[in-house]
Amino acid sequence: MLQKSSNAVFSSSSESSSFFAFRPSHSLLPPPTPLSLRFFSMTADDDHPHHRKLHLRHSSTSSFKLLNPVLACGASPDSHQTSSSLRNDDGSPVHGLSESIVGVLGGGQLGRMLCQAASKMAIKVMVLDPSENCPASALAYDHMVGSFDDSATVQEFAKRCGVLTVEIEHVDVATLERLEQQGVDCEPRASTIRIIQDKYLQKVHFSQHAIPLPEFMEIDDLEGAKRAGDLFGYPLMIKSKRLAYDGRGNAVAKSEEELPSAVSALGGFGRGLYVEKWAPFVKELAVIVARGRDNSILCYPVVETIHKENICHIVKAPADVPWKIRKLANDVAYKAISSLEGAGVFAVELFLTKDGQILLNEVAPRPHNSGHHTIESCYTSQFEQHLRAVVGLPLGDPSMKTPAAIMYNLLGEDEGEPGFKMAHQLIARALEIPGATVHWYDKPEMRKQRKMGHITLVGPSMGVVEARLNSMLKEEVSENQNEVSPRVGIIMGSDSDLPVMKDAARILDMFGVSCEVRIVSAHRTPELMFSYASSARERGIQVIIAGAGGAAHLPGE
């Protein structure tokens, strides 16, 4: 229930019915437009002979001409429908997947990985970023050097794009709103960017849509902060409304005496602050959600995120949580994204509390660090999915094609050359690990805690992948954490079968037989059941013990 007082205190109900995420609850508020949902659970770039950089100082008078066809920036969403008869504005047929240039505001590592995904589909991506050597620059179809929060620059950039999207939400949203009024195609919509770039406004919006959140309130002065401490208790989370990400913009006051220093660390009350009641979480979870132009929604498997100094450090996919928690997490993610407008990939960050509640932490309107593992672990990466969504292609299969994956962020351990040396030593070890893939963002400067790259490890089970990660980090690995592949697979239709089936795992363990336990519904995900059985032999599985629906539907050879 949304509550509001003179101090602008908000909370939302933690009650949530338990139902499958692919059947929307009738407790959901109506989304802006009709939505359809499918839920999936676990189980060298092109050459650019015409590559060039466009500097803003030349843009106003430039006679620059693209050598490839471009859809008008004012193209309506309907013009991106996938059809064999799809044509350009001049009546000529579209060859390939899309001839629309995707303009991305921001050219960081997310933009770089969007360019990598685009190259496979021959989709042209143009980026706007103030840094001449930004990570996406070397791979983009074009790079316009300029600020993505400057109105004139964004308007000039938009003239060269068929559809406009973002890899960072801290853009000039007023300009996006004006561009939309002029017919420019922005995905997701400017209204969504406005809501999300102000974290306090984001909280208010989701509260109004009955999405469970930690309680929060706006603060304007020290007395207001003290009242919040009296109301919510300590520790108290203090946050900046804007420009807060990757650990920036958050401060914790453990007592009333620490309030002044916490506020000062955030730049003072003039910056715009609010407080949240401390969420007693046991795990941080995340769900990548894709929304198409047809308003279909697909959810990627729920992952666990582990943070280091408030920065995402490790992501485990899938999250080791019960089936009902996964359903609840996907339901919250679905409701959050259904309340917003526009196509693309969104990241929904969540808290799992000790009493089994799922609370929404925040949402990002773009690909996200928690989804980097999808490049290696899922049939459709979050980056390909974002491109599919914004140009109007059908959404791809988000389910995992490997049993387990871990994404490890390469964060700067030191400044300058010493930091580069430490990162390269870790990369060298990673290259010797089976199932490891290194992603280096090619940033020119090394700084402590800066995201310089990431490493994704995949394997036959989470235990094996964790052992490989420990080996890569040169940590002590016990003898029973070796990389022996499971010989027996134990599968069941739901976690309600676990009390019976766990005895099979216990007996196998008594005899020293390695095994894996999976919950795979033959009724809800028959394709996943088939994939599990057909891939068992190559993964070293010699016997499958199937219970409930799995026993009835297990496909043979």
N, C-alpha and C positions, 0 to 999 in steps of 0.2 A: 504494500500500500504506500502510495506516495504521500509524504508528509511535508508540510511547509510551514515555517514559523517566521517571525520577524527576523530571525537570524539565518533564514534560508537554509534550513536543515533538510536534507533529503535522505530517504531510505527507500528500499523497495522490498517487497515480500520475498522471502527465501523459499516459500512454498512452491513446489513445482510438481506437476503430475508426472508419473513415470509412463512414458509411451515411446514408441519407435519414432525416430527423427524423420523417417520418410513419410509419416502420416501426420501432418500438422495438427497440433492440438487445437480444439475449438476454444481454448482459452487465449489463443493468439489474437492480438489486435489486427484489424485488417491492414495488410501492407498497402503501399501506395498504388501498386498495380498487381493483378493476379500473379501468383507465384506457383511454380511447380518445383518439387524437391525430390532428389534422389540421394540416398545416403549410402556411402561406401565405407565398409569397415575393413579391418586388417585381414588380413590373413597373415677441324681447323676452319674456321670461319671462311665465308666467301671472300674472294678478292674484291677490292673496291677501286677500280681504275678511275672512278670519278669522285673518289672521296675528297672532301674539302672541308675547311673550317670557315664559318661565316662570322665575321666580327661585327658587332653592333655598329661600330663607327662607320661601316660601309653600308649598312642595311637600308638606310633611308633613301639612298640614291643608287643602290646597286641595280644593275641590269641583269642580275643572276637569273639563269634559266635552268630548270631541271631537265635532264636528258631522258627522264622516264615519266610516264603518265601519272598524274596526281588527281585524286578525287577532290572536289571542292570542299573547303573546310566547313561549308555550311550544309554538307550532305546530311540528310535525315537518317535516323537509325535504320529506317526501312531500306535505305540504299545499300546496306551491308548484308542483306539477307543472302544466305548461301543458296545459290541456284545455278543450274547449268546455263540459264539465260541471262545471268548477271552481266550488265553492261556499264561502261563508263558514261559520263555525262554527254560525250560526243557520239554515243551510240555504238562505239566499238566494244567488242566482247572483252571481258576480263580474262587474262591468261594467268593460270596459277591460282593460288589461294586468295590473294588480295593485292590490288595495286594501289591501295590507299597507303600513304606515308603516315606512320604512327609517330606523332610528336610527343616526346617525353620531357616533362619539366624536371630537370635534374639529370646529372650524368655520373652518379656514383656507382658503387658496385652493383646496385639493383639494376640500374640502367645498363651496365655492362652485361649482366646475365640476361637481360631482356634482349639485347642485341645478339647474344650467342644463340638464344632460342629462335630469334627471328630469322637467323641465317639458314636454319634448317628448312624453313617454310618460304624462303625468299620474300619475306616481308621486310620492307624498308623502315628502319627506325632512325629518326632524327632527334638529337638531344639538344637541350638548352641548358648550359652550365657555365658559371663564371670562370672556371678553371680551364685553361687551355690544355692541360694534361690530365683532365679528369679520367677516371677509370674507363668510362664508356667511349671516350674520344677515338681510340684506335680502332674500335669495332663498329662504330655507328656509320650508317649511310651518310649522314651529315652531322656536323657539330657546330652549332651557333654559339659563339662565345658571348655570354651576357648573363645578367641576373634573372633568375626565374621568379623573383618577387618584385620585379620592376614592370610597371604597367605597359610602357611603350615597347619594351623588349618583348614581352609576352605577346602583345598584339602583332608585332612584326613576325615573330616566330610562327604564330597561328596561321598566317597567310600561306605558309609553305607546307602545311600539314593537312591530311585528310581527317584525322581524328586526334584529339589532344588528351593525354593522360599524364599521370604523375608517378614519380618514384620517391617523392618526398612531399608530405602534406603541407609544409610550411611555405606556401606560395601565395601570390597576391590573388585572393579569392574574389575580391571585388571586380578585378579585371576578368576573371573567368565568368562571373555572372553577366557582365556586359557583353562578353563574347557570345555567350549562350543566347542572349536576347537578339544578337545579330545573326543567329543561325549557326554558330560554330558548334561542332560536335565535341563535347567534353565528356569523358568517361573515366571515373564516375562523375556524377553531376556536381556542379559547384556547391549546391546546397549540402551535399554530403561532406565535401572538403571543409566547408565553413563549420559544420557541427564538430567534426573530428579534430580540427587543428586547435580548437579551444577545449582543453580537457574538462573544464568545469561545465561548459555548454554541452559537451558530450555526455557527462554524467546526468545532467538535467534531462537531456533528450531520452536517454535509455531508461531513466526512472519513470518518465511519462509513458513509456511503453511496457511497464511492468516487468522489466528485466532485473534480476537480482543483482544488487551492488552492495559494496561496503557503504555505510552511512557517510555522508559528507556535508560540508557547509562552507560557504564563502567567508573569508575573513578580510577585514579592511584595516585593522589596527591590532595592537598588542592586547587590548582588552578583549577584542573578539577572539583572538587566539586562545586567551586564557579561558573564556567561556566554552570554547570548543574542547579544551582539555578537561574541563569540569564535566562536560556532557559525555565525551567519548572515552575519557581516561587516557592513560599513557601505557606504552609509547604511542605517539601521535605522528601520523604521516602528514607532512606539509608539502604541497606541490605547487609549482608554477602552472598557470593556466595555459600558457603558450610556450612554444619553442622548448619543449621538454621531451627528450628522448635519449636513449643509450645512457641512462643513469644521470643525465643532466636534468635539473629542475625538480629534484626530489630531496627532501631532508627529513630526518627523523629527530623528534624531540622526545627524550626519554623521561623528562620531567618538566614542570613549569619553568624551572630555572634555565632550561636549555632553549626555551622558545625564542628569546632575542637572538641568540647565535644562529639558530636554524633559519630564522627569517632573514637575517643578514646574509647568510650563505647563499640564499636564493635571490638576492638583489633588493630586498626590502618589499614593503607592501605596495609600493608604486608599480611593481612589475605585474601585479595581479596574482593573488594567491588564494588557495582554498585548502581545506584539511579533509582528511579521510580517517575514519575510525580504523584502527589497526585490524587487519584481517588475519585471524589466526590460522593461516593455511598450512597444510602438510605437504602440498605439492603445487607447483605452478604448471598449468596446462595451456595448450593453445590449439586452435582449430583454424586451418586455412579454409576459407569459403570462397567459392567461385560463383559469380552471378552473371548470367548471359544477358544478351539484349532481349531475349524472349522471356526474361525474368525467371528462367529456370535456375535452381540453386543446387550446387554439388558441394559436399563437405569432404575434405580429406580426413584421413584417420587422425584421431586425437593424439597429440604428442606431449611429452613432458619437457619443460624447459628448466634448465639449471643456470642460475645467474652468478656472476662473479663481479663484486662491486657494482651491482645494479645493471650490469651489462650481460646480455645473453652469452653464455659460455659453452653450454652443451645442450643439445636437443636429442631426446631419445624417441624413436618412432618404431612401433606404436607405444603409447604410454602404458605402463604396467598398472592399470586400474580395472576394476570390475566392469562388466558389460553395462550395468545400470548407470555407472558414472559416465561411461562413454556416451550413452544415450542422452543423459542429462546435459553433458557438455555440448553435444551437437544440437540439442534443442535450444539451449541458450544462444549458441552461435547463430543458428537459423533465425531466431526471433530478432537478434540484434541486426543482422544484415537485411532482413526483410523490412525493417523500419527505415532503411536508407534508400537512396535513389542512385541508379546508374549501374553500369556493367564494369566488371573487372574482378580482380582477386582482392580479398580482404583477409586480414589476420585478426582473430579474436583471442585475446589473452585472458586467461581465467585463473581464479584461485579455487583449489579444492580444500575445503575446511575439514577439520578433524571429525565433525559430525556429518560429513557426507554432502554438504552443500556445495554448489557451484556458484561462484560470484564472478561477475564480469569485472575485469580490471580495466582494459581499454581496447580500442579497435584501431587498426591501421588500414587506410583505404588503398592498399597497394601490396605487392609482394613483400615478404617479411622474412627476417632472419630465421624464424621458427619453421619456415618452409623450404630452406635451402636444400635439405636432405632429399626433397622430391626429385631433384635432377637425376639422381642415381637410383632412388628407391621406389619411385612411382611411375606408372605408365605415362602420365602426363605431368611434366614439371609445373610448378606454380608460375613460372615465367612464360612457358608456352601457353598455359591456361589463360593468363592475363591478356596475352595478345589475341588468342582466340576470342575472348569475351569482348574486347573493345572494338575489334573489326567485324564482329558479328558471325564468326564461324561457330559451328557446334562445339560445345564444351567437351573436353576429353575425359577419359577414365581417370579418376583421381586415386584409385586403389593402389596399394603397394604391390610391387612385383618381387619383392624380397622379404623374407620373414622379419628382418630386423635391420635397423640402421641407426647410426649415431652421427650427428654433425658436431664437429669440434671447431669453435671459432679460433682463428689465429689472431690473438690480440697482441698489440705491441707490448713487449716486456721491458723495453728500455728505449731511450731516445736515439735517433740517428743510426749510425753504422753498428753499434753494439746490438741494437734491437733487430736490425736486418740479419746479423750473424746468428742470433738466437733463433729467429724464425726459420732461417734456412737449414739449421741443424735439425729442427723438428721436421721440416719438410723432407729432408734426406731420409730420416727414419720412417716417415710415413710411406715413402715410395717403395719400401721393402715389405710393407704390410699387405697381405692378401685382402682384396676387397676395398682398398683405400683409394680415394680420388682426391687430388689436391686442386684447389681453386685459389689462385693468387690474383689479387685485384689490381696489381701494378700501380699502387699509389706511390708517388715520388717521395713522400716524406714519411718517416717512421716516428710515431709518438706513442707514449705509454697509453695503454688501453684502447688504442685506435684499432678498428677492425681492418686488418691487412689481408685477410683471406680466410678460407675455411677448409676443413678436411672432412669428407664424408666416408664413413666405413659401413659396409654392408656385409651381412653374413647369414648363416642358417638359423641363428638364434641370438637373443640379446646377450646371453652369457658368453657366447663366442665373440661377439662384437665388442663387448666390454673388455674381454681378455686382450683382444687386439689393440684396443685403445690404451690399456695399461702398458702393453708392450711398447707401443709407440712413445708413450710418455716416460718409458724406462722406470716404471714403478714396480714394486715387488709383486710378483704374481705367484700365488700359491699353486702347488702341484695339481690340485683338483680344479684349477681354472684353466686347464689346457684347452686346446682347440680341437677336441674330439667331437666330431659331428654326431648328432643324435642318431641312434639306430632304430628307435621305435617312435612312432608318432601316435599321440593320444588326442583324439578330437571328439568334440561334443557339440550339440546344437546351441546350448546356452550355459551360463554359469550356474544355473540351477542343477545341472548334471554333475557339477564338480565334486560335491561331497561323496558321490559314489565312485566317480572316475579317478579321484586322487589316490585311491587305494592301489590302482594299477601302477601309478607312478611310484608309490612307496615300495611296492614289491620289487619292481624293476631296479630301484635304487639299492635295495638289499642285496641284489645279485650283481651290482656294479654295471648294469646295462644303462647306457645313456639314453635319455628320451626327451621329447618336447611335448608340451601340452598346448593345444590350440582350441579356441572356441570358434567354430565355423558353421554357420547356419546353412543347411542345404536348402531350406525353404526360402530364406530371405536373400541369400547370396549363392545361388547354385553355381555361377561361373567361378566363384572363389573356391568352392568345394572341388570343382573339376580341376582347377589350377593346382590346388594343394595335392590332389592325388596323382595327377600326371607328372608333377615335378618331384615327387617323393624319391624315386629311384636315383635320379641324378644328384640329389642332396644327401644320399647315403642312407635313406630310410629303408629298412628291410621289412618292417612289420607296421601296420596301422591298426590301432585299436580304436574302433568307432562306437560311440554311444548315442542313444536317442536318434534324432533325425539323421545323424551322420551314418549310422549303421544301415538305415533304410535306403539312403540315397548315394552312398559312396560309389562313384563310377569305377567300373572295371576297365581293363585294357581292351 
